[in-house]
Amino acid sequence: MDFGIFFAAFGISLLELSEAGAVTAIYQGIYRGFKPVLYAIAGVLLVLVLHSPLVSTSFTYPPLTTYWLPQQ
């Protein structure tokens, strides 16, 4: 196992969880209900559970130079 990739993925996951918690706390104070918590759980599940395997197996990044550099 490559530890650099592991720690990078762990850091991104931790960032997603802390961001979702902060946004949930803000909306919890505004709306005073359980709906922000449900939206946060759905968002975290979407990003951490569904998005990661789909991107890693089926998406490749195209080279940027083909799209934004002028053609000669």
N, C-alpha and C positions, 0 to 999 in steps of 0.2 A: 504494500500500500504506500502511495506517495503521501507523505505527511503534509507537504505544502498544499496539495489539493484538499486534503481532509480539513486542515485548519481554515482554509479559505471558505469552504462550504459551511463549516461550522460558524464562522464569523458572519456570513451572509444570512444564515438561518437565525442566528441570535439577533441580528439587526432587524430582520422581519418581525420577529416576536416582540421585540421592544417597541418597534414602531406601531405595531398593531395594538399593543397595550396602552401606549400614550394616546393614540387617536381614540381608542375605546373610552379611556378615562375622560377625555374632553367631551365626547358625545354623551357619555353617561351623565355628566353634570348638566348638559343642556336639555336632554330629552327625558331624564328621570325614569327610564324604563329598562326592560331587558333586551330590547331590539338592538342596541349598539353592540352588546356582547355577542349576540347571534351573528351579526354581520362580521364581527372580528374573527369569530371562529370559522365562519365560511371563507373569509379571505385568507386566513392562515392555511386552512386545508387546501384551498385552491393553489396557493403559491408553493407550499412545501410538499404536498402529497401528489397533486396532479401535474403541476407544471414541470417539476424537475425531471421525472422520467420521460415525459414527452419531448422536452427540449433536448435532452442528452442523446436520445436515440433517433430522432427524426428531423432535426434541424441543423443545417450547416450554414455558417456565416459566409456570404459571398464576399469576394474581394471588393473593398470600397472604391478602388481606383476606377473600376469599370462604370460606376454610376455617377460620380460627381466630377471627374476630370473631363475637360473638353476633348472631343475627338479631333484627331489631326488628319 
